[in-house]
Amino acid sequence: MKRLLALAVLLVTGTLSIAVAAHQAPAAQPAGPRVIDIEKLKDNLYVLTSSSPADRATFSGGNVAVFITDSGVTLVDTKLAGWGQAILDKLKSVTDKPVTTIINTHTHGDHTGNDGFFGTSVEIVAHENTKTNMEKMDAFKGDNAKFLPKKTYRDKLTLGSGKDRIDLYYFGPGHTSGDTFVVFPALRVLHMGDMFAWKDAPLCDRNNGGSCVAFPQTLQRVIADIKNVDTIIPGHSPMQKPQDLQTYQRFTADLLSHATSAMKAGQTVDDATASFKVDKYPGYKNERVKAAIQAVYDELKK
Ligand SMILES: [Zn+2]
């Protein structure tokens, strides 16, 4: 019995660490060259793109928006620790201006890993719940606490004005408890962080207040409140359009109702996963469906 229990603990811990490793800072830095690709969206907006989290050798972290304003560069997210110089090298290829502001869409290490690299003069901005989540991270303990966000907000925050204006929105839990949606109104571009990471089930990080139950409703609020956008920067995949967000919202709602009714019918997570079809969502994968259904089960059990 004791042995069984130990095995069960081992299995759960193993699964958890795989899930976390797939998303957060790796224990060891990749050995290969640090090369980040850059994509131009507008004259003053670029994206430092993201490779697949599945390939540890090339994974640099999430998509970073580079917004070049009159007063300096604003970065949305900062990829994995160790990639700061690679980010800076790419920035130098498009601007001489210094980084003055960093916005973190959420707490994870593949989005906050180089907040400290750019120095203490940079203003770091995040949702108040994200700051609370970041305070729990080893990367922001001790002396590194000086790199925690200095500016936080609850519902909405505007930075800058005119063509340099940036709007930050919070619509409730999803990927974590503190996901920020960043809009560049003059450019009609929205950075969604991991509230739209990829065309697969979302990762709902319940340890950081994430919720697969709230996810579809939070996305519905985004669709209802954020208009006048043509381009969406997802967390970990190529650029998308507003209609792709609508499809993603339907996907997450479909997944939630599927998991909820399967649970009510007494089905196992494996059964519920097997019967969830992604075919009607072109280009979608089902690699993360089981984890999301498990998250719904765990949440509804409470
Ligand atoms: Zn994340």
Residues whose N, C-alpha, C, O or C-beta is under 5 A from the ligand:
A	BS01	ZN	H108 D194
